[in-house]
Amino acid sequence: MNVMMLLEMASAAFPERVAFTDSSDGSSLTYGQLFSAAGRRAASLRQSGANRMAMLDVTSVATPLGLFSSAWAGLPYVPLNYRLTDPEIEALLARVTPAYLVTDAARHGRLGGLADIAAATRHHFLDDTLHPEDHADEWSMDPDEIAVLLFTSGTTGAPKAAVLRHRHLVSYILGSVEFAGADEAEAALVSVPPYHVAGIAAILSSVYSGRRVVQLPSFSAEAWLDVARRERVTSAFLVPTMLARIVEALEGRRTADLPALASVSYGGGRMPLSVIERAMALFPDTDFTNAYGLTETSSTITVLGPEEHRAAASSADPAVRRRLASAGVPLPGVEIQIRDDMGRVLGPNERGEIYVRGEQVSGEYEGRGRVTDTEGWFPTRDAGSMDESGYLFLEGRADDVIVRGGENLSPGEIEDVLLEHPAVRDAAVVGIPDEQWGEGVAAAIVAKPGQSVTGGELQEWVKARMRSSRVPQRVVFFDELPYNETGKLLRRVVREWLGTDQGA
């Protein structure tokens, strides 16, 4: 079991079909070309003496080539965050040496001289003439070999290297994707960073289904809309902040005018109800799917499918309509529990920490081993609840829940109400120290351009729609809220801001 077998099957089934296209320069690889090129790069990797292959670059056709050639060579693939500083990157590289590094020309000059680094520019890596003509020998089929090492963001400490073995990734693909299920005309637009687990999953799932991938190296709402129209994109994956920016860019329009776009999947964070409702109105002929997962679970573990989206959006039953803001139900082979601080399994609609178990779940970090319990359950550190029908509702990170006077408050629920205000573009709710209640509620707000609203008005807005304990006692306005490169809100930074005099 090796991820290379996914490409081998696709290459044998449709070798002439285009597999990947870089929208920035028009370069592309067919499935046959990708398979052959991976074999030649695998030979180069083995000759280099490296133990890992590191990719430090924006998305390009070199990205899938790096993933598959490292799998063929039997080396872990290590995509690195190109937005980090050189010292941060050097610290990560020191943890994976000896390594074969593919990067841009500028960083090649700065990092190529590091000890135990065999560096190549993207241009060098893509040039067939610079690699052996013969493919490497057969790849290993040991399912327990490491396929990918993904570094976490490190926002609360030193980045951890999550271990994804071949069996985890292949199990996820076989359990969620139909082989050769895509028509030749289908095209998936991928704009998530290549060092995000969603980027890895997009490569593997698209290859196994036979779908052409259109790569967008640098996301902006305008660029995304342009590429989607030009390439007649039929499917796309977005993080919630990306979809919010696209909705914002379409302000004033009745529809997005993307008739070819049959499906959009989103995940990587909590989706505000107001954003998905507006998106469904702008893309009336598009199927929406919410996919929740983590790096440590090899991507998606729960799905809210298109029919569930439509049923929830059209329902007059509040309990059913609420599911539009859910992460859906577990995939086959995936089990989920909600537990309290003592480890006890909670019942429906009780908030606690999300635990997950299944064949695709790694729950392992290099140098630390597995963090699953004796029965294989992985603590996600995400907070949430499940309703009576098994729909999962995310409440942010477990540490983000606000405990006010012994009552657990969900920041996401308050944010949803704030985002319904016509003058609010973005909102983040966090807990702040409160002498009387232990924690109080504070809100960081970004107003829409040309719109005006006061803190008092927003407090009254929340009070009219929620219990008084949910009303922010402090409201501060900012030009933008802090997100990391994968669209996750940096609540730690928001807490720091609200403890200072920053803001408008």
Secondary structure, DSSP 8 states (H G I E B T S, - for coil): --THHHHHHHHHH-TTSEEEEETTT--EEEHHHHHHHHHHHHHHHHHHT-SEEEEES-SSTHHHHHHHHHHHHT--EEE--TTS-HHHHHHHHHTT-SEEEEE-HHHHHHHTTSTTEEEEEHHHHH-GGGS-SS--S-----TTSEEEEEE---TTSS--EEEEEHHHHHHHHHHH--TT-S-TT-EEEE-S-TTSHHHHHHHHHHHHHT-EEEE-SS--HHHHHHHHHHTT--EEEE-HHHHHHHHHHTTT-S----TT--EEEE-SS---HHHHHHHHHHSTT-EEEEEEEEGGGTEEEEEE-HHHHHHHHH-S-HHHHGGGGS-BEE-TT-EEEEE-TTS-B--TT--EEEEEESTT---EETTTEE---TT--EEEEEEEEE-TT--EEEEEEGGG-EEETTEEE-HHHHHHHHHTSTTEEEEEEEEEEETTTEEEEEEEEEE-TT----HHHHHHHHHTTS-GGGS-SEEEE-S---B-TTS-B-HHHHHHHHTTT---
